[in-house]
Amino acid sequence: MILQSSIHWTRFPARAHNGMHMPELPEVETVANGVHARIAGERIVSAWFSEKKEPMKSPPALMVQTLEGARVKQVRRVGKHIVFDLDRPAKNEITAVQWIVHLGMSGRLLVNAPDVELAPHTHAVLRLDSGREVRFVDPRRFGRLSIERSATGFTGPGSEPLTITFADFADLFRKRNTPIKAALLDQSSLHGVGNIYADEALFRAGIRPRRKAGSLTQVELQRLHKSLQKVLKEAIKLGGSSVSDYVDADGAAGFFQLKHRVYQRTGEPCLVCNTPIRRIALAGRSTHYCSKCQN
């Protein structure tokens, strides 16, 4: 019996990190898959929410009313959000009903036995018919909890990086005068991509992060599209990147940080040409690249 399965953030000593790091697509995918494996098919017997206002994007009373009695059909990732697809057959609803969780900076999802002590900064507890509990813990309260009702369900703010076609991908960047790194981080265009995977994809594609998005050639865009999807899939396979506080559903660190070629390798030799990796500030974020391999 699993007494405590947790998807949370804990210190990983592999490399120094300045400040908190928000989970990106591979980390959120790992979280969602881990929760799904543990609770899919279970019914929510009761729901409790704290009095803290910050995490509550929907009123707690509405979330309680929606969640209690619902069955969890699926837990999945959409962009940087975790989506709980709910089955409420007695309600005869024709729209999709979902509970949406955004982890923010320090959010954790825990699947606990009921006798496990409640962690400080717990803001939601869903008790399941198995007796286990899903708990949302968020010390910094940058996470968000909400209910979504719509005909199509929650789709996120932008396009899905793992499935977007090259034609649609290229259309996102044509005529844009912003640096390509900033354009990749624009969640309204391409949701789920963050600092780590933008840096890594640009390195693999041989493109400097300061290049204007609209200046990229068709060939460069093809390389970037392929590199981004490849690096995201590799990171998911390795359980994400533990550069800050991230661990997976079993409490183990991800391993993709061991595959980083530029991210947080400032001053270290490029793995291709031995040129020291540079770090600059771009779009308010630390950006890492090789001045020789990326043009």
URBELBEL-V243928 format. One line per field, one symbol per residue. psi: psi as a letter, one per 40 degrees, with the letter a starting at -180 (. if undefined). Layout:
# URBELBEL-V243928
psi: ???
This chain:
# URBELBEL-V243928
psi: hhdhhihahihhediihhiihhiaddddddddddddddeheiihdihiiiehddegdihddddddddheihhdihihhbeihhhhihgdeefieihhihhhhebdeiihhhiidehhhiifheihhhieeeihhhhhgdefeiihihhhideiheidaihddehidddddddeheheiidddddehdedhidhaddddddddddefhidehhdeehiddddddddddddddddddddeeahgecehiadeeiiieddeehddhffheihhedeehhhihihhfeihhhiheddh.
